[in-house]
Amino acid sequence: MALTAPRGHLDPTLYAELRSHFDDAQIVELGMTMAVLTGMAKFLFAYDLVEKEDYCEFGAR
């Protein structure tokens, strides 16, 4: 979601796939977890606290 939905829109196809495995509360929890981890990753890269590999999508941006 972090790399494929930069405008913050949850694609209906993705939602339907998620809904087949999780209820709405679990989808929100997954989204919050991804948001925290994505934010941490961006923070670590911005402050150059991790090594960036050539194949890393975050490091390339």
CHARMM-style PDB file with segment names, atoms N, HN, CA, C and O in Angstrom:
ATOM      1  N   MET     1       0.817  -1.192   0.000  1.00  0.00      PROA
ATOM      2  CA  MET     1       0.000   0.000   0.000  1.00  0.00      PROA
ATOM      3  C   MET     1       0.856   1.249   0.000  1.00  0.00      PROA
ATOM      4  O   MET     1       0.507   2.242  -0.638  1.00  0.00      PROA
ATOM      5  N   ALA     2       1.967   1.209   0.705  1.00  0.00      PROA
ATOM      6  HN  ALA     2       2.251   0.402   1.223  1.00  0.00      PROA
ATOM      7  CA  ALA     2       2.814   2.397   0.789  1.00  0.00      PROA
ATOM      8  C   ALA     2       3.433   2.759  -0.550  1.00  0.00      PROA
ATOM      9  O   ALA     2       3.579   3.940  -0.862  1.00  0.00      PROA
ATOM     10  N   LEU     3       3.798   1.771  -1.337  1.00  0.00      PROA
ATOM     11  HN  LEU     3       3.679   0.811  -1.083  1.00  0.00      PROA
ATOM     12  CA  LEU     3       4.451   2.031  -2.615  1.00  0.00      PROA
ATOM     13  C   LEU     3       3.474   2.102  -3.778  1.00  0.00      PROA
ATOM     14  O   LEU     3       3.808   2.673  -4.816  1.00  0.00      PROA
ATOM     15  N   THR     4       2.295   1.549  -3.641  1.00  0.00      PROA
ATOM     16  HN  THR     4       2.023   1.084  -2.798  1.00  0.00      PROA
ATOM     17  CA  THR     4       1.365   1.503  -4.766  1.00  0.00      PROA
ATOM     18  C   THR     4       0.184   2.453  -4.629  1.00  0.00      PROA
ATOM     19  O   THR     4      -0.593   2.592  -5.574  1.00  0.00      PROA
ATOM     20  N   ALA     5       0.024   3.108  -3.492  1.00  0.00      PROA
ATOM     21  HN  ALA     5       0.655   2.995  -2.725  1.00  0.00      PROA
ATOM     22  CA  ALA     5      -1.094   4.031  -3.297  1.00  0.00      PROA
ATOM     23  C   ALA     5      -0.594   5.346  -2.707  1.00  0.00      PROA
ATOM     24  O   ALA     5      -0.964   5.691  -1.585  1.00  0.00      PROA
ATOM     25  N   PRO     6       0.245   6.094  -3.442  1.00  0.00      PROA
ATOM     26  CA  PRO     6       0.825   7.319  -2.879  1.00  0.00      PROA
ATOM     27  C   PRO     6      -0.194   8.416  -2.586  1.00  0.00      PROA
ATOM     28  O   PRO     6       0.087   9.324  -1.803  1.00  0.00      PROA
ATOM     29  N   ARG     7      -1.369   8.345  -3.201  1.00  0.00      PROA
ATOM     30  HN  ARG     7      -1.597   7.607  -3.837  1.00  0.00      PROA
ATOM     31  CA  ARG     7      -2.402   9.368  -2.955  1.00  0.00      PROA
ATOM     32  C   ARG     7      -3.348   8.981  -1.827  1.00  0.00      PROA
ATOM     33  O   ARG     7      -4.305   9.700  -1.541  1.00  0.00      PROA
ATOM     34  N   GLY     8      -3.083   7.847  -1.188  1.00  0.00      PROA
ATOM     35  HN  GLY     8      -2.306   7.263  -1.421  1.00  0.00      PROA
ATOM     36  CA  GLY     8      -3.887   7.454  -0.041  1.00  0.00      PROA
ATOM     37  C   GLY     8      -5.226   6.823  -0.379  1.00  0.00      PROA
ATOM     38  O   GLY     8      -6.146   6.860   0.438  1.00  0.00      PROA
ATOM     39  N   HSD     9      -5.352   6.247  -1.558  1.00  0.00      PROA
ATOM     40  HN  HSD     9      -4.604   6.217  -2.222  1.00  0.00      PROA
ATOM     41  CA  HSD     9      -6.601   5.625  -1.983  1.00  0.00      PROA
ATOM     42  C   HSD     9      -6.465   4.110  -1.927  1.00  0.00      PROA
ATOM     43  O   HSD     9      -5.552   3.543  -2.528  1.00  0.00      PROA
ATOM     44  N   LEU    10      -7.360   3.463  -1.214  1.00  0.00      PROA
ATOM     45  HN  LEU    10      -8.101   3.924  -0.726  1.00  0.00      PROA
ATOM     46  CA  LEU    10      -7.360   2.001  -1.146  1.00  0.00      PROA
ATOM     47  C   LEU    10      -8.137   1.467  -2.341  1.00  0.00      PROA
ATOM     48  O   LEU    10      -9.348   1.659  -2.445  1.00  0.00      PROA
ATOM     49  N   ASP    11      -7.438   0.805  -3.224  1.00  0.00      PROA
ATOM     50  HN  ASP    11      -6.454   0.649  -3.140  1.00  0.00      PROA
ATOM     51  CA  ASP    11      -8.023   0.254  -4.437  1.00  0.00      PROA
ATOM     52  C   ASP    11      -9.134  -0.737  -4.089  1.00  0.00      PROA
ATOM     53  O   ASP    11      -8.945  -1.585  -3.218  1.00  0.00      PROA
ATOM     54  N   PRO    12     -10.290  -0.645  -4.755  1.00  0.00      PROA
ATOM     55  CA  PRO    12     -11.398  -1.565  -4.464  1.00  0.00      PROA
ATOM     56  C   PRO    12     -11.024  -3.042  -4.635  1.00  0.00      PROA
ATOM     57  O   PRO    12     -11.518  -3.894  -3.896  1.00  0.00      PROA
ATOM     58  N   THR    13     -10.166  -3.342  -5.594  1.00  0.00      PROA
ATOM     59  HN  THR    13      -9.765  -2.650  -6.194  1.00  0.00      PROA
ATOM     60  CA  THR    13      -9.739  -4.728  -5.793  1.00  0.00      PROA
ATOM     61  C   THR    13      -8.912  -5.211  -4.612  1.00  0.00      PROA
ATOM     62  O   THR    13      -9.093  -6.334  -4.141  1.00  0.00      PROA
ATOM     63  N   LEU    14      -8.007  -4.367  -4.135  1.00  0.00      PROA
ATOM     64  HN  LEU    14      -7.861  -3.455  -4.517  1.00  0.00      PROA
ATOM     65  CA  LEU    14      -7.205  -4.717  -2.962  1.00  0.00      PROA
ATOM     66  C   LEU    14      -8.097  -4.871  -1.737  1.00  0.00      PROA
ATOM     67  O   LEU    14      -7.926  -5.807  -0.955  1.00  0.00      PROA
ATOM     68  N   TYR    15      -9.047  -3.956  -1.568  1.00  0.00      PROA
ATOM     69  HN  TYR    15      -9.186  -3.196  -2.203  1.00  0.00      PROA
ATOM     70  CA  TYR    15      -9.961  -4.053  -0.429  1.00  0.00      PROA
ATOM     71  C   TYR    15     -10.745  -5.370  -0.466  1.00  0.00      PROA
ATOM     72  O   TYR    15     -10.903  -6.030   0.561  1.00  0.00      PROA
ATOM     73  N   ALA    16     -11.227  -5.744  -1.636  1.00  0.00      PROA
ATOM     74  HN  ALA    16     -11.099  -5.209  -2.470  1.00  0.00      PROA
ATOM     75  CA  ALA    16     -11.987  -6.998  -1.758  1.00  0.00      PROA
ATOM     76  C   ALA    16     -11.114  -8.199  -1.395  1.00  0.00      PROA
ATOM     77  O   ALA    16     -11.569  -9.131  -0.733  1.00  0.00      PROA
ATOM     78  N   GLU    17      -9.860  -8.165  -1.835  1.00  0.00      PROA
ATOM     79  HN  GLU    17      -9.490  -7.407  -2.374  1.00  0.00      PROA
ATOM     80  CA  GLU    17      -8.939  -9.264  -1.499  1.00  0.00      PROA
ATOM     81  C   GLU    17      -8.680  -9.304   0.009  1.00  0.00      PROA
ATOM     82  O   GLU    17      -8.704 -10.371   0.623  1.00  0.00      PROA
ATOM     83  N   LEU    18      -8.434  -8.134   0.595  1.00  0.00      PROA
ATOM     84  HN  LEU    18      -8.414  -7.267   0.097  1.00  0.00      PROA
ATOM     85  CA  LEU    18      -8.225  -8.072   2.046  1.00  0.00      PROA
ATOM     86  C   LEU    18      -9.461  -8.547   2.794  1.00  0.00      PROA
ATOM     87  O   LEU    18      -9.358  -9.279   3.778  1.00  0.00      PROA
ATOM     88  N   ARG    19     -10.630  -8.125   2.322  1.00  0.00      PROA
ATOM     89  HN  ARG    19     -10.713  -7.529   1.523  1.00  0.00      PROA
ATOM     90  CA  ARG    19     -11.891  -8.446   2.995  1.00  0.00      PROA
ATOM     91  C   ARG    19     -12.173  -9.941   2.974  1.00  0.00      PROA
ATOM     92  O   ARG    19     -12.914 -10.443   3.819  1.00  0.00      PROA
ATOM     93  N   SER    20     -11.592 -10.658   2.019  1.00  0.00      PROA
ATOM     94  HN  SER    20     -10.990 -10.250   1.332  1.00  0.00      PROA
ATOM     95  CA  SER    20     -11.817 -12.096   1.981  1.00  0.00      PROA
ATOM     96  C   SER    20     -11.035 -12.824   3.083  1.00  0.00      PROA
ATOM     97  O   SER    20     -11.286 -13.997   3.360  1.00  0.00      PROA
ATOM     98  N   HSD    21     -10.091 -12.117   3.704  1.00  0.00      PROA
ATOM     99  HN  HSD    21      -9.887 -11.164   3.478  1.00  0.00      PROA
ATOM    100  CA  HSD    21      -9.271 -12.718   4.761  1.00  0.00      PROA
ATOM    101  C   HSD    21      -9.433 -12.041   6.123  1.00  0.00      PROA
ATOM    102  O   HSD    21      -9.224 -12.669   7.160  1.00  0.00      PROA
ATOM    103  N   PHE    22      -9.807 -10.748   6.116  1.00  0.00      PROA
ATOM    104  HN  PHE    22      -9.976 -10.238   5.273  1.00  0.00      PROA
ATOM    105  CA  PHE    22      -9.843  -9.956   7.348  1.00  0.00      PROA
ATOM    106  C   PHE    22     -11.144  -9.174   7.453  1.00  0.00      PROA
ATOM    107  O   PHE    22     -11.778  -8.867   6.444  1.00  0.00      PROA
ATOM    108  N   ASP    23     -11.541  -8.849   8.702  1.00  0.00      PROA
ATOM    109  HN  ASP    23     -11.026  -9.098   9.522  1.00  0.00      PROA
ATOM    110  CA  ASP    23     -12.674  -7.943   8.869  1.00  0.00      PROA
ATOM    111  C   ASP    23     -12.158  -6.502   8.827  1.00  0.00      PROA
ATOM    112  O   ASP    23     -10.949  -6.278   8.769  1.00  0.00      PROA
ATOM    113  N   ASP    24     -13.067  -5.529   8.857  1.00  0.00      PROA
ATOM    114  HN  ASP    24     -14.050  -5.711   8.904  1.00  0.00      PROA
ATOM    115  CA  ASP    24     -12.662  -4.128   8.709  1.00  0.00      PROA
ATOM    116  C   ASP    24     -11.699  -3.670   9.811  1.00  0.00      PROA
ATOM    117  O   ASP    24     -10.760  -2.922   9.539  1.00  0.00      PROA
ATOM    118  N   ALA    25     -11.925  -4.111  11.041  1.00  0.00      PROA
ATOM    119  HN  ALA    25     -12.688  -4.719  11.262  1.00  0.00      PROA
ATOM    120  CA  ALA    25     -11.038  -3.722  12.139  1.00  0.00      PROA
ATOM    121  C   ALA    25      -9.617  -4.243  11.905  1.00  0.00      PROA
ATOM    122  O   ALA    25      -8.640  -3.544  12.173  1.00  0.00      PROA
ATOM    123  N   GLN    26      -9.517  -5.453  11.411  1.00  0.00      PROA
ATOM    124  HN  GLN    26     -10.311  -6.020  11.193  1.00  0.00      PROA
ATOM    125  CA  GLN    26      -8.191  -6.016  11.127  1.00  0.00      PROA
ATOM    126  C   GLN    26      -7.519  -5.296   9.961  1.00  0.00      PROA
ATOM    127  O   GLN    26      -6.302  -5.114   9.971  1.00  0.00      PROA
ATOM    128  N   ILE    27      -8.289  -4.886   8.960  1.00  0.00      PROA
ATOM    129  HN  ILE    27      -9.278  -5.034   8.952  1.00  0.00      PROA
ATOM    130  CA  ILE    27      -7.730  -4.133   7.835  1.00  0.00      PROA
ATOM    131  C   ILE    27      -7.189  -2.792   8.317  1.00  0.00      PROA
ATOM    132  O   ILE    27      -6.118  -2.359   7.890  1.00  0.00      PROA
ATOM    133  N   VAL    28      -7.923  -2.141   9.201  1.00  0.00      PROA
ATOM    134  HN  VAL    28      -8.793  -2.492   9.548  1.00  0.00      PROA
ATOM    135  CA  VAL    28      -7.446  -0.871   9.768  1.00  0.00      PROA
ATOM    136  C   VAL    28      -6.168  -1.101  10.569  1.00  0.00      PROA
ATOM    137  O   VAL    28      -5.223  -0.320  10.460  1.00  0.00      PROA
ATOM    138  N   GLU    29      -6.130  -2.149  11.359  1.00  0.00      PROA
ATOM    139  HN  GLU    29      -6.898  -2.784  11.448  1.00  0.00      PROA
ATOM    140  CA  GLU    29      -4.932  -2.465  12.140  1.00  0.00      PROA
ATOM    141  C   GLU    29      -3.732  -2.747  11.234  1.00  0.00      PROA
ATOM    142  O   GLU    29      -2.624  -2.292  11.515  1.00  0.00      PROA
ATOM    143  N   LEU    30      -3.947  -3.488  10.163  1.00  0.00      PROA
ATOM    144  HN  LEU    30      -4.847  -3.858   9.936  1.00  0.00      PROA
ATOM    145  CA  LEU    30      -2.871  -3.735   9.200  1.00  0.00      PROA
ATOM    146  C   LEU    30      -2.389  -2.424   8.583  1.00  0.00      PROA
ATOM    147  O   LEU    30      -1.187  -2.203   8.437  1.00  0.00      PROA
ATOM    148  N   GLY    31      -3.331  -1.561   8.225  1.00  0.00      PROA
ATOM    149  HN  GLY    31      -4.307  -1.740   8.344  1.00  0.00      PROA
ATOM    150  CA  GLY    31      -2.976  -0.261   7.649  1.00  0.00      PROA
ATOM    151  C   GLY    31      -2.182   0.601   8.614  1.00  0.00      PROA
ATOM    152  O   GLY    31      -1.209   1.243   8.217  1.00  0.00      PROA
ATOM    153  N   MET    32      -2.588   0.622   9.876  1.00  0.00      PROA
ATOM    154  HN  MET    32      -3.378   0.101  10.198  1.00  0.00      PROA
ATOM    155  CA  MET    32      -1.861   1.407  10.888  1.00  0.00      PROA
ATOM    156  C   MET    32      -0.456   0.855  11.099  1.00  0.00      PROA
ATOM    157  O   MET    32       0.502   1.617  11.223  1.00  0.00      PROA
ATOM    158  N   THR    33      -0.337  -0.455  11.139  1.00  0.00      PROA
ATOM    159  HN  THR    33      -1.116  -1.074  11.038  1.00  0.00      PROA
ATOM    160  CA  THR    33       0.978  -1.077  11.292  1.00  0.00      PROA
ATOM    161  C   THR    33       1.874  -0.730  10.117  1.00  0.00      PROA
ATOM    162  O   THR    33       3.046  -0.398  10.299  1.00  0.00      PROA
ATOM    163  N   MET    34       1.323  -0.806   8.908  1.00  0.00      PROA
ATOM    164  HN  MET    34       0.372  -1.076   8.760  1.00  0.00      PROA
ATOM    165  CA  MET    34       2.118  -0.449   7.719  1.00  0.00      PROA
ATOM    166  C   MET    34       2.503   1.026   7.749  1.00  0.00      PROA
ATOM    167  O   MET    34       3.618   1.377   7.362  1.00  0.00      PROA
ATOM    168  N   ALA    35       1.606   1.889   8.199  1.00  0.00      PROA
ATOM    169  HN  ALA    35       0.701   1.604   8.514  1.00  0.00      PROA
ATOM    170  CA  ALA    35       1.903   3.318   8.265  1.00  0.00      PROA
ATOM    171  C   ALA    35       3.057   3.598   9.222  1.00  0.00      PROA
ATOM    172  O   ALA    35       3.956   4.377   8.906  1.00  0.00      PROA
ATOM    173  N   VAL    36       3.029   2.967  10.382  1.00  0.00      PROA
ATOM    174  HN  VAL    36       2.298   2.334  10.639  1.00  0.00      PROA
ATOM    175  CA  VAL    36       4.107   3.155  11.365  1.00  0.00      PROA
ATOM    176  C   VAL    36       5.433   2.642  10.816  1.00  0.00      PROA
ATOM    177  O   VAL    36       6.452   3.326  10.911  1.00  0.00      PROA
ATOM    178  N   LEU    37       5.424   1.449  10.245  1.00  0.00      PROA
ATOM    179  HN  LEU    37       4.596   0.893  10.168  1.00  0.00      PROA
ATOM    180  CA  LEU    37       6.665   0.875   9.728  1.00  0.00      PROA
ATOM    181  C   LEU    37       7.201   1.669   8.537  1.00  0.00      PROA
ATOM    182  O   LEU    37       8.412   1.846   8.409  1.00  0.00      PROA
ATOM    183  N   THR    38       6.311   2.148   7.663  1.00  0.00      PROA
ATOM    184  HN  THR    38       5.327   2.005   7.766  1.00  0.00      PROA
ATOM    185  CA  THR    38       6.737   2.965   6.528  1.00  0.00      PROA
ATOM    186  C   THR    38       7.334   4.275   7.023  1.00  0.00      PROA
ATOM    187  O   THR    38       8.360   4.727   6.515  1.00  0.00      PROA
ATOM    188  N   GLY    39       6.695   4.878   8.007  1.00  0.00      PROA
ATOM    189  HN  GLY    39       5.861   4.511   8.420  1.00  0.00      PROA
ATOM    190  CA  GLY    39       7.218   6.118   8.579  1.00  0.00      PROA
ATOM    191  C   GLY    39       8.587   5.913   9.211  1.00  0.00      PROA
ATOM    192  O   GLY    39       9.488   6.736   9.047  1.00  0.00      PROA
ATOM    193  N   MET    40       8.733   4.817   9.930  1.00  0.00      PROA
ATOM    194  HN  MET    40       8.001   4.149  10.063  1.00  0.00      PROA
ATOM    195  CA  MET    40      10.038   4.522  10.543  1.00  0.00      PROA
ATOM    196  C   MET    40      11.106   4.323   9.471  1.00  0.00      PROA
ATOM    197  O   MET    40      12.227   4.812   9.608  1.00  0.00      PROA
ATOM    198  N   ALA    41      10.756   3.606   8.407  1.00  0.00      PROA
ATOM    199  HN  ALA    41       9.846   3.208   8.296  1.00  0.00      PROA
ATOM    200  CA  ALA    41      11.722   3.362   7.326  1.00  0.00      PROA
ATOM    201  C   ALA    41      12.144   4.671   6.679  1.00  0.00      PROA
ATOM    202  O   ALA    41      13.330   4.882   6.425  1.00  0.00      PROA
ATOM    203  N   LYS    42      11.189   5.549   6.409  1.00  0.00      PROA
ATOM    204  HN  LYS    42      10.225   5.378   6.615  1.00  0.00      PROA
ATOM    205  CA  LYS    42      11.519   6.838   5.792  1.00  0.00      PROA
ATOM    206  C   LYS    42      12.382   7.677   6.729  1.00  0.00      PROA
ATOM    207  O   LYS    42      13.321   8.337   6.284  1.00  0.00      PROA
ATOM    208  N   PHE    43      12.073   7.654   8.015  1.00  0.00      PROA
ATOM    209  HN  PHE    43      11.311   7.118   8.377  1.00  0.00      PROA
ATOM    210  CA  PHE    43      12.866   8.380   8.999  1.00  0.00      PROA
ATOM    211  C   PHE    43      14.306   7.870   9.009  1.00  0.00      PROA
ATOM    212  O   PHE    43      15.248   8.662   8.966  1.00  0.00      PROA
ATOM    213  N   LEU    44      14.474   6.552   9.065  1.00  0.00      PROA
ATOM    214  HN  LEU    44      13.709   5.909   9.100  1.00  0.00      PROA
ATOM    215  CA  LEU    44      15.813   5.960   9.096  1.00  0.00      PROA
ATOM    216  C   LEU    44      16.609   6.301   7.843  1.00  0.00      PROA
ATOM    217  O   LEU    44      17.806   6.575   7.927  1.00  0.00      PROA
ATOM    218  N   PHE    45      15.961   6.287   6.687  1.00  0.00      PROA
ATOM    219  HN  PHE    45      14.988   6.064   6.618  1.00  0.00      PROA
ATOM    220  CA  PHE    45      16.651   6.636   5.450  1.00  0.00      PROA
ATOM    221  C   PHE    45      16.966   8.123   5.400  1.00  0.00      PROA
ATOM    222  O   PHE    45      18.049   8.512   4.962  1.00  0.00      PROA
ATOM    223  N   ALA    46      16.022   8.965   5.847  1.00  0.00      PROA
ATOM    224  HN  ALA    46      15.142   8.649   6.202  1.00  0.00      PROA
ATOM    225  CA  ALA    46      16.234  10.415   5.799  1.00  0.00      PROA
ATOM    226  C   ALA    46      17.418  10.839   6.665  1.00  0.00      PROA
ATOM    227  O   ALA    46      18.169  11.742   6.296  1.00  0.00      PROA
ATOM    228  N   TYR    47      17.583  10.195   7.803  1.00  0.00      PROA
ATOM    229  HN  TYR    47      16.973   9.461   8.103  1.00  0.00      PROA
ATOM    230  CA  TYR    47      18.691  10.526   8.697  1.00  0.00      PROA
ATOM    231  C   TYR    47      19.913   9.650   8.461  1.00  0.00      PROA
ATOM    232  O   TYR    47      20.864   9.667   9.242  1.00  0.00      PROA
ATOM    233  N   ASP    48      19.875   8.888   7.382  1.00  0.00      PROA
ATOM    234  HN  ASP    48      19.102   8.874   6.748  1.00  0.00      PROA
ATOM    235  CA  ASP    48      20.996   8.061   6.965  1.00  0.00      PROA
ATOM    236  C   ASP    48      21.471   7.129   8.091  1.00  0.00      PROA
ATOM    237  O   ASP    48      22.667   6.996   8.349  1.00  0.00      PROA
ATOM    238  N   LEU    49      20.505   6.497   8.746  1.00  0.00      PROA
ATOM    239  HN  LEU    49      19.533   6.605   8.537  1.00  0.00      PROA
ATOM    240  CA  LEU    49      20.799   5.601   9.863  1.00  0.00      PROA
ATOM    241  C   LEU    49      20.892   4.138   9.439  1.00  0.00      PROA
ATOM    242  O   LEU    49      21.185   3.269  10.260  1.00  0.00      PROA
ATOM    243  N   VAL    50      20.646   3.870   8.178  1.00  0.00      PROA
ATOM    244  HN  VAL    50      20.408   4.576   7.511  1.00  0.00      PROA
ATOM    245  CA  VAL    50      20.751   2.511   7.649  1.00  0.00      PROA
ATOM    246  C   VAL    50      21.492   2.560   6.319  1.00  0.00      PROA
ATOM    247  O   VAL    50      21.563   3.595   5.656  1.00  0.00      PROA
ATOM    248  N   GLU    51      22.033   1.419   5.957  1.00  0.00      PROA
ATOM    249  HN  GLU    51      21.975   0.578   6.495  1.00  0.00      PROA
ATOM    250  CA  GLU    51      22.716   1.314   4.675  1.00  0.00      PROA
ATOM    251  C   GLU    51      21.681   1.121   3.573  1.00  0.00      PROA
ATOM    252  O   GLU    51      20.784   0.288   3.697  1.00  0.00      PROA
ATOM    253  N   LYS    52      21.805   1.884   2.506  1.00  0.00      PROA
ATOM    254  HN  LYS    52      22.534   2.561   2.405  1.00  0.00      PROA
ATOM    255  CA  LYS    52      20.870   1.772   1.391  1.00  0.00      PROA
ATOM    256  C   LYS    52      21.463   0.867   0.320  1.00  0.00      PROA
ATOM    257  O   LYS    52      22.562   1.113  -0.176  1.00  0.00      PROA
ATOM    258  N   GLU    53      20.737  -0.165  -0.027  1.00  0.00      PROA
ATOM    259  HN  GLU    53      19.844  -0.365   0.375  1.00  0.00      PROA
ATOM    260  CA  GLU    53      21.169  -1.082  -1.075  1.00  0.00      PROA
ATOM    261  C   GLU    53      20.613  -0.599  -2.413  1.00  0.00      PROA
ATOM    262  O   GLU    53      19.595   0.093  -2.444  1.00  0.00      PROA
ATOM    263  N   ASP    54      21.259  -0.950  -3.502  1.00  0.00      PROA
ATOM    264  HN  ASP    54      22.086  -1.512  -3.477  1.00  0.00      PROA
ATOM    265  CA  ASP    54      20.821  -0.527  -4.823  1.00  0.00      PROA
ATOM    266  C   ASP    54      19.421  -0.999  -5.167  1.00  0.00      PROA
ATOM    267  O   ASP    54      18.698  -0.319  -5.894  1.00  0.00      PROA
ATOM    268  N   TYR    55      19.029  -2.160  -4.650  1.00  0.00      PROA
ATOM    269  HN  TYR    55      19.616  -2.713  -4.059  1.00  0.00      PROA
ATOM    270  CA  TYR    55      17.730  -2.735  -4.999  1.00  0.00      PROA
ATOM    271  C   TYR    55      16.592  -2.236  -4.101  1.00  0.00      PROA
ATOM    272  O   TYR    55      15.434  -2.586  -4.330  1.00  0.00      PROA
ATOM    273  N   CYS    56      16.901  -1.427  -3.086  1.00  0.00      PROA
ATOM    274  HN  CYS    56      17.842  -1.142  -2.899  1.00  0.00      PROA
ATOM    275  CA  CYS    56      15.900  -0.964  -2.141  1.00  0.00      PROA
ATOM    276  C   CYS    56      15.035   0.136  -2.761  1.00  0.00      PROA
ATOM    277  O   CYS    56      15.560   1.151  -3.218  1.00  0.00      PROA
ATOM    278  N   GLU    57      13.708  -0.063  -2.778  1.00  0.00      PROA
ATOM    279  HN  GLU    57      13.282  -0.888  -2.406  1.00  0.00      PROA
ATOM    280  CA  GLU    57      12.808   0.904  -3.366  1.00  0.00      PROA
ATOM    281  C   GLU    57      12.835   2.243  -2.644  1.00  0.00      PROA
ATOM    282  O   GLU    57      12.727   3.287  -3.287  1.00  0.00      PROA
ATOM    283  N   PHE    58      12.978   2.236  -1.321  1.00  0.00      PROA
ATOM    284  HN  PHE    58      13.065   1.388  -0.799  1.00  0.00      PROA
ATOM    285  CA  PHE    58      13.002   3.493  -0.578  1.00  0.00      PROA
ATOM    286  C   PHE    58      14.285   4.256  -0.836  1.00  0.00      PROA
ATOM    287  O   PHE    58      14.266   5.479  -0.969  1.00  0.00      PROA
ATOM    288  N   GLY    59      15.388   3.551  -0.906  1.00  0.00      PROA
ATOM    289  HN  GLY    59      15.403   2.557  -0.798  1.00  0.00      PROA
ATOM    290  CA  GLY    59      16.671   4.203  -1.126  1.00  0.00      PROA
ATOM    291  C   GLY    59      16.791   4.847  -2.492  1.00  0.00      PROA
ATOM    292  O   GLY    59      17.565   5.788  -2.670  1.00  0.00      PROA
ATOM    293  N   ALA    60      16.025   4.347  -3.469  1.00  0.00      PROA
ATOM    294  HN  ALA    60      15.396   3.583  -3.325  1.00  0.00      PROA
ATOM    295  CA  ALA    60      16.091   4.847  -4.836  1.00  0.00      PROA
ATOM    296  C   ALA    60      15.311   6.136  -5.027  1.00  0.00      PROA
ATOM    297  O   ALA    60      15.450   6.794  -6.058  1.00  0.00      PROA
ATOM    298  N   ARG    61      14.507   6.499  -4.067  1.00  0.00      PROA
ATOM    299  HN  ARG    61      14.393   5.964  -3.230  1.00  0.00      PROA
ATOM    300  CA  ARG    61      13.644   7.688  -4.235  1.00  0.00      PROA
ATOM    301  C   ARG    61      14.244   8.922  -3.657  1.00  0.00      PROA
ATOM    302  OT1 ARG    61      13.640   9.992  -3.722  1.00  0.00      PROA
TER     303      ARG     61
END
